[in-house]
Amino acid sequence: MESSDILKNYTVRVDYDKMEFQLYDPSNKAFKPKGTSYPLSLSSYIPIIKAKFQLANGDSFSGDFFVDSGARAAFDLNSPFVNDN
């Protein structure tokens, strides 16, 4: 099963401190998630979230960001975006 199939069919809880994730049946009304929920959409099997972030200097950016569920980094910005901003 690919990660896009998991994201389409399950509620996924990610615990970065424990380096684990748990899958929940979205029809299970007993599951009461803690933390922040972010809606995902899929574009060519790539999970996308709408997000806004703020830099230390106060500048902020918003847009659609892809979620790389296999990356070891918490957050990546590509060179064209960095160079333009």
C-alpha positions, 0 to 999 in steps of 0.5 A: 500500500502506498502512502497516498492510499493510507492517507485516503483511507485512514486517519493518521496520527503522527508522533514525531517524538516517538518516531511512529504513526498510528492508523485509525478507521475514520468511521470510528467515532470513539477516536478523539484525536489530540493535537492539530488536524490538517486537511489534505488533498492529493495531487497526482498521489502527492499529499498537499496541505495549505499552510502559512508560516512566519519567519523570525523577521516577521515576513510570512508566506502562505501556499500549498505545500506537499507532504513528503511522508518519506523525508527525514526533514521536518520542513524543506524549501526548494531553491527557487522558492528561497531565491524568490523570497 
